[in-house]
Every structure is written in structure tokens, then in C-alpha cells.
Amino acid sequence: MFDFFPFILSSLLLGLGLHFLVKALGKHEPASLPHGSMGLPLLGETLGFLKPHRSNSMGSFLQEHCSRYGRVFKSHLFGSPTIVSCDHELNMLILQTEEKLFQVSYPKAMHGILGKFSMIIVSGDIHKKLRNIGASFITASKSNPEFLNCMENMTISMMNSWRNRQRIGFCKEVKKFTLNLMVKHLLSIEPEEPLAFKILEDFLTYMKGFVSLPVYLPGTAYANAVKARERLSATVGGIIKERKTEKLRHDKGDFLDAVLTKESLSDEETVSVVLDLLLAGYETTATLTSLIVYFLALHPNVLQHLKREHDAIRINKKNGEPLNWGDYQKMVFTFNVIYESMRCGNVVKFLHRVALQDVKFKGYFIPAGWKILPMLTAVHFDPSLHENPTEFNPWRWTDKATTKKVMPFGGGPRLCPGADLAKVEIAFFLHHLVLNYRWKTLADDFPLAYPYVEFKRGLLLEIEPIQDMET
């Protein structure tokens, strides 16, 4: 949760140098610059923009600004003059013209958490190189029988541990599951090893930095996150050094072995790729899974339809026979549930970009050097694109045109490389969940955007094994 007092201080520091520039620009703004408000002196409108709200809504800031200024408006956010885009066509243009008209541009404070070689913040050739390596890992993994069996066994093991429990904190459980799976596949570290627990602990601290304010003072969430990232880097760096020294890299057969065999990255770049994949495979996958479980509890008709799909898959398999790639490809309604949960739940609310040159679009003028934020949430709830947009309706995805109206995985050269792997993990997980458990959520436990999604109570579930209920 945001600590607004430190945020005010950081915003003052971030905005001080740019305030007078913005004021000067305001005197010479072209007539076609989008309407909007630059907010308070120095602070801009960042406080209102980041105000927590239900993640399955646009939030009051966007609703009020779109109503007053239109779906593209100007503001002053994160210390910079900014264009906010709630327009699907403009968002597509931004993402499809990476390095041409627009470029990734995250606040400097994020660099301290992510590291200088993170795929999230680097551009150009270095981004292409790192992304290609990450994508090759995803492609090789998603249908690999060994990976699928490992993933399914870990799923079953976790769900067996719930048998004698009446309540579980689902977010905590699923985060542990997704991180253990990625650590195993990337680094060959078993879940029961002390090192796996250490990595999980550091990652929990690391992630809090994404939903904290960039104030580097002892004890703040941001400072703790930067230190956690340093510890994670040291842990992965130590593993790299050990494998190179002991020449064990060909014995593990994991992702790190594959990267070290190619020898195309420096150790620092290798560490960054590993941490990026851990981050993507851990946090976003766990958050999306939590959203799905939340929506299914609220929509029993969807849950029953999903259960019938997985019953049909299980009935054709021998007792105890594991799932395979062919089974996954039959999970058509499961994919619809995943996509609809992303549209309604909004794991990623917006992206950070900057205009590389003056851009004109639909009569709007976007000045070079201005930040621009494509708002994915706004597009997902746009009634001109989606009928009854606030309704959770996986059947809308039977119309293939729906896929062209949402961007839950981003787009263009920065389309999320881990999307396919996340879908496999979630599909296998849901197979065993819907066939083995029934669950209820608490009325006051719902997803909030901070702007990253968190559940008010960690998605506390009341659970019952289906077999016990039927006997």
C-alpha cells in the first residue's frame, strides 16, 4: 500500500526541476495539444492517478478525466509532462512503433530496483538480444514433457497440503508455487532447499518495491527492495560462478546451463535475464491465477462450464495418468477464462513510454520528449469495444475479434515473451483445482490496484475437498 507522505516528498524532488519547464511549455502549447490539467505545482496529478481502486474498474481518476477531457488528455505525472491515452488505436500505435515514434521510459527510481540490464527498461539491440534469449527459453519449455510433469507434480503436492485446512491465504500459496516452479526450472533448485526459501523471501521484499514510493531512506519499502535485488543478484551470480568453476553447467540441463553454454551474455546480463524470468513467471502468473480464482468464486455458471471441460479431459485418461500437451490444447474455455480474467482484473494497468519525436494522431499533438502512458485498463472497460464491459463473460472470447481489442500482454516488440508459459501453468493448475476443490471468497476481499494488483486480505479462501463432500 502506498505511503503518501514519502510520495509527496519524492514527487517534490522529481517535479522541482521540471515544473518551470512545464510552465514555459504551457505558454507555447500548440492548439491541438490534448486538453487536461497539469494539477498542483510540483506535484502534478500523481497522487490522484495512483489512488488505489478496485482493479476490475477504471478507477475514479480515469473516469473523471475521460468524462471531462476525452480519452486522450494531458497531465503531469511522475515528475514529467504526460499524455494519458485511453484510446485503443493510439495505444496500438505506441506499442507498434517502439524505437521509431515512442520508446520505453520508466521512472529512474525503477532502474534501482530492476537493474540496468532488465528487459523491462533496456532498449534497442540489447533488448532484442535479452528478449530473444528469454523467448527461446519459453518456447523450449512450454510443451516440454519433463517441465509439464514437474509443474503438474508440484501442483498436486500443493493441493494435497490443503486437505486438512478449512482456510488458505491463496495469494501467498500461489506465489510460493510459481516461484518454486521457476527456480526449479531456471536454476535446478528444489523447493525444500534453504536457498529456495531465501530467494522467495527476497522476492517478496523485492516486489514490495514496485508498490512503494521511490524514497531511498533506511527502512522504506523502496530501499529494502533495492537491497533485496542486490541479494538476489549476488545469489544468482554465485550460482553462475560455481558452475563455471566446477564445470557443472552441462550436468543440470536447466535454463542457466543453456545460457552459459552459448556464452553470448556477460555474467551481469545473465543474472538480469534470470531475475526477469523469475519476476515474470512468479509475480504476474501468481496474480493472474489469483484473479481467476476470485472471479470463478463469484460466477458459479462459469466455474461449472470450466469444470465440465476438465471433466471431459480427465475421463479419457487412465487413473493417475499425467496431463500432456495434447490435453492442454483441448482447454479452449480455460483460455477464454484466462483472457477474460486479464481483461477484467488488469494485472498491468498502464505502461511507461516517451515520444521520440513530435507525433500527430487524430488531431492531437504529442510533443517530443513528453511521457505518454497507454492505459490498458481503460481499453478493457471501453463500452465502444466491449458489450457490458464490466461483466465477467468468458464467452465473449468465442468471437476472435475480441483478441484485437485488448492488450493484456502488451504488444509490438515488447509483447510479453512469457505469455504462453503462463497460460500453460495456469491451465494445468486450474485442471486440478476445479476437479478437487470448492471454495468461497470473503465479501470484503477483492483485488485493488496500487497500481499493481493486491488483494485486501490476500485472497483468503474457505475451501472444501470435493471428494469429502460427495461421500
Steps between C-alpha positions, in 0.01 A plus 500: 500500500626847421645719770381837377724721714825360357338518160438872537866548588620295204260678265636834616851388417401347168289793390710795616731509202221446248238733640641815343552320169137390502389850586701637209361238265150590612546851358580360156282190485368425151126540471462129431671383818246280682292670766569422862637629826859519618379481860671652799833684471787252525276207593293486183221242516700196603324458835160477335629280219641245744206502739416134575180368346344166408708348224185387318412864431658804337518688827364848571802687358466358149121512505493866599775607261360310202157649568640851524781502242447201274685170465835671434601774743804678637619490858812525714595159641811351659676834472447542123252659258297205380238394248261236634348278230177308559459464122550149360629617161754736654612230743555262208701767318717558809579131544548422131743789436750418775837669429344696212243741643502390864738330741476333839561752777451385858571738789864502606404361838392176331851451366631463853266208558518331160869547420650658190465190279138416575296426187231728641714814469771436236448591135643433155736214424560406863124457550473283188788281615370448852140454386599239240678296766201521733262412217707198399471370856121543491469327163712204611322465834129540440443160333794311652362180666754519782399856582128418474538201734701704750239775493212255548674315784564825684136600448372171644742518792382848595132410476553185708639725773161675516302182581468561872469876484177699501657828394803595293661831409494431129728783382780384731454136396499564127798738515701234676392247239586714194836610638601146600408379152709767328796459737495127433484540122743790472758405762428137601433601860250274677214661697612343828854642476585792734617699198149480348354646820762777498418592140128504578553724802712745299249500216215589734703800621606579145140511374390738775728754337270508198208613712696740718623852449852574373646635822841354579506532877592220742204278572280617212349239269691648206838484675428146616405400146825636356697304759292187433579532131870524585474181707317320221767609254770373734318166542464442125851633439636253752326212322648613168849520648464156658393338176781661305758404762383143551404451136156370599299697252447207264374274779190697604316538171319815614467848352820626661695215338360594160600863540849422628555254214429772244732744680333792322427699817712654769447372854311819587271459199442133586402593857257759366333257256458240776346756737270634226371150427456431871308825534274431201443135587444573868312823559284551191405132470412481869296821484308386192429161660366677809272716286364193321425322828329816626279540191409129491376519860268786402371333181391140567365461145849564362653263753259221406570543129872494571465191716314316221788571263753353742275206589494411131879507486544293816242233408706401195816445702603196701512533878794717595608562141664845475378781280682560173525764229207350312279537809604863531396575144148376581453758778325753277259641760786511750683738266186717482489515881867601512454778243182632661666506843784704354256741337289544814775473761779700333826357626673789321313831511725715280839521330769769496609648166651824369451670161824497297366763259195720455201278424160596359212260551126558446558874517701476823856626530743301715824696552838329478642429845160477668417181688199306380315234697292244304222405744420134442228509766304769319493303176384188684196688635421701187127444421563584133726193480334258742131439563430531874871549568479462879332158467723196544409302189756249364262411216575836337835348399332256260491802269860519376460872441521546878870416491563809287337727756710421804870509579541309827848380397610832350583513132759565230867415562433493876217248487542295819720199408373302800131512403488146360681349797268677744195361320634144523575534872158646576310248284665201672444661840130562430453143380585360843338783696153479343496118514608477863375806689212735557569839652345824616648847532429758770270788412757763593792330321536640149781604262635852533733686262787671688563522191619138512229256602471385860212341688376671812531181710741309280202316343405298803303195382265266682572165333354148498629193315235384251553132579420556869180682412379224267554208741 
